[in-house]
Amino acid sequence: MNHVNHEAHPLPGPMPYVFRPDHDLDTTSNEYEARHDALTGLLNARGYKEATEYLSKNIPGQFSVVEVDLDKLKPVNDALGHAVGDMLLQRTSEALSNTVRGIPEDSRDIEKRKEVYPLPDIVCARVGGDEFVAILIGADDEESAMRGQQRLAASLEANGIDASLGCAVHKPGKTSKDTLIEADHKMLEQKAQAKEHARKINVEKQLSELSASRRIAYSIGSRLMKMSGFQEPSDR
């Protein structure tokens, strides 16, 4: 779903196909099918490429991308089947598409948003099996990009979806591919940090369980010794 800023300055020429409102598109046309993922209805890799190349050319430095990688699609497919995995993908696309970044309260950001062209605030794409990308139009610095990422993460969490995210701001002179690579690196860093955190929690749990087992064993052993009349040696 596209959320359009209707109070912004017009772009030169017609609205690019990939940014047109959903209700203006013929979903049965070859043009639509060539640029959209059949399962989720989001832009596909080609549609994403066209969108970011257009933004890089016309409003460089005025958008960010957030890469989203599902953490548990393969286990779901293996354990429950691909039909359930497809449901997870569709639920993910809905959670991402329905995320509305809104206008930030900071007055500086409000003024900046007035300068954004009448494009959707957020455009989502499925670019791989378990990989999604959200384009945040108007998010032109790290702070606003991170806010967008946090809103996306909150939407996923509210829908019970485990995912790793990473964001990057497009910089003038860089290609859209460069920006996605940067976001991918940050996503992998988050995924590694989450795995390390989970490992530490697991180790702490195992140590706690081991300590509890030792206490139980000592208690049982003490009772058995008392029942048998065995006296523990004194410290003297």
N, C-alpha and C positions, 0 to 999 in steps of 0.2 A: 504494500500500500504506500502511495506517495503522498507526502504532506507538503503542499505547495505554499510558498510565500507569495501572496498575491499583491503585496505592497512594495515590491522591489522594482528596480530599473529593468527595462526590457533588454533582452539579448538581441544582437543583430541577426536577422534572418529568422526562419521558422524554428519552432521548438524541436530539438533533436528527438528522433523517434524514441530512444530509450528513456527519455524524461517525460514523455507524454502521460497524462493521467490515465489510470487503468480503464476508465469508462470510455475513453476515446480510441481504444485499441480493438481491432478485430482479432480475437484470440485464435481464429481458425486460419488466419493468413500465413503464408510462407514466411513473410517478413517477421511476424511475431514468433513463430516456431523456431526460426533461426537464431533468435536472440534471447529466448527464455527457456528455462529448465522445465521439462514436461512434468516432472513430479511435483515440484513446489510452486511453479508459476513465477519464480524469481528470475532475474536476469541470469543467463548462463555465462560462461567464460567469455564468449564473443561479445555479448551485450555489455559485460563489465568492462572489457577492453575498449569498446567504442565509447562508453560513458566517460571513463577516466582519461582517454586520449582527448576527448572533446574538452573536458574541464582543464586539462593541462595546457591546452592551446588557448582557451578563451578566458579562464579565470585562474591562472597559475598561482599557487600559494594560497588559495582560498578554499581548500578542502582537505580533509583527512580521510584515511581509510582505517578500518578496524578489521583485522582478520580474526575469524572465529573458527576454532577447530574443536569438533565434538570429541569428548574423551572416551566415550563408551559405545560408539556405534558398532565396532567389530564384535565386542562381547555380546551385545544385544542380537546382532545378526546370527552369531554362532549358537547362542542359547535359545533364542526365541524365533528365529527365522527372519528372512528378509522382509516379509510383509510387515512385521512389527518394526523392523529397522526403518522401513519407508515411512511408517507413522511417526517415528521419532524425527526424521528429516522434515516432514511436513509441519510437525509441531514447532520445530526450531525455526522454520521459515516464518511461521505466523508470529512467534515471539519477537523475532527480529523486526519484521515488517511493521508490527504494531507499536514499536517503540517510538515515542514522540519525544524528541529532545527538548522542545519548547524553547522559549526565549529566556536566557539567563537573567538573573536579577541585577547583575553588575551593569551599571549604566554604560560603561565603555563597551561592553559586549552588545548591549541593545543598539547603540549607535552603529556598531559594525554590522549588525544584522540588517540594518536599513540599506546597507550598500550591497547586500547579496542579491544576485540576479533571481528572477522568479523561477527557480528550479526547486525540486523537492528538497526538504531539509535532510532527508535520509533516503538512500537508495540501496537496496540489498541485492546480493547476487549469490548464487551457489556456483562456485568455481571448481569444485572437485567432489569426490565421493562424500567426504565428511567435512569439507571446507566451505565456509561462507565468508563473504566480505560485505561490510557495510560502508558505504561512502557517506561521509558527513560533510555536506556542502555548507560552507560558511564557517566551519571549524578550522581556523587558520593559525592556531598556536597550540602548544602542548596542553595548556590548561583546558581549553575548550574541547580538544580531542579526547582528553582523559575523561571529561565529564560525559561525553557521548559514549565512551567505552563503558563507563560505570552504569549508565542507564541501560545499555544493552545487556550487560552482565546481570543487572538486577531483574530485567525481564526474563532472561533465561532461567535464573535461579527461582523466580516465582513460578515458573512452569516445570520445575524439577529437572532441568536439563543441565548436565555437567559439561562444561566447555572451558577451553583456555583461550584468552583473548590478548591481542597486542595491537597497539595503534601507532600510526605515524602520520605526521603532517607533510603534505606535498610541498616541496620547495621549488621555486622557480628555477628553471635550468635542469631539473631532474625529470626523468621520465616517470610515468605512472608505474612502470615495472619496478623502478628503484624504490618507490614509496611502498609498494606491496612487499618487496623483499625486506625492507626495514621493519614493517609491521610483523612480518613472519618471524624475524629474529626475536622480536620482543615477545611474541606469542610463545615461542619455544622456551624463552627464558622463564616465562610464567609457568609453563607446563613443568619445567624442571624443578622450579621452586615448590610447586604443589606436590610433586612426587617426593621431594626431600622432606617436606613437612609431614606428609603421610607416613614416610618411613620412620621419622623420629617418633611420631605418635604411636606407631606399631611397636617400636622398640620399648618405649615407656610402658605400654600396655603389657608387653611380654615380661618386663622386669617386675611390674606390679603383680602380675599373676604368679610369677616365680616366687616372689616374696611371700605372697599369700599362701602358696602351696607349702613353703618351708615352715610357715607359722602353724599351719594345720598339721603337718607331719610332726613337728616338735610337740604340739599339744597331744596328739594321739600317742606318741612315744612316751611322754611323761605319764599319761594315764595308765598305759600298759605296765610301765615299770612300777608304779604305785600298787597296781593290782597284784603284781607278782611278788610284792614285798621288797623289791630292789630299792636300795637307798643310794641316792646320788652322792658321790664322795664330796666331803667338805673342801673348802678352799685352803684349809690349814695344811 
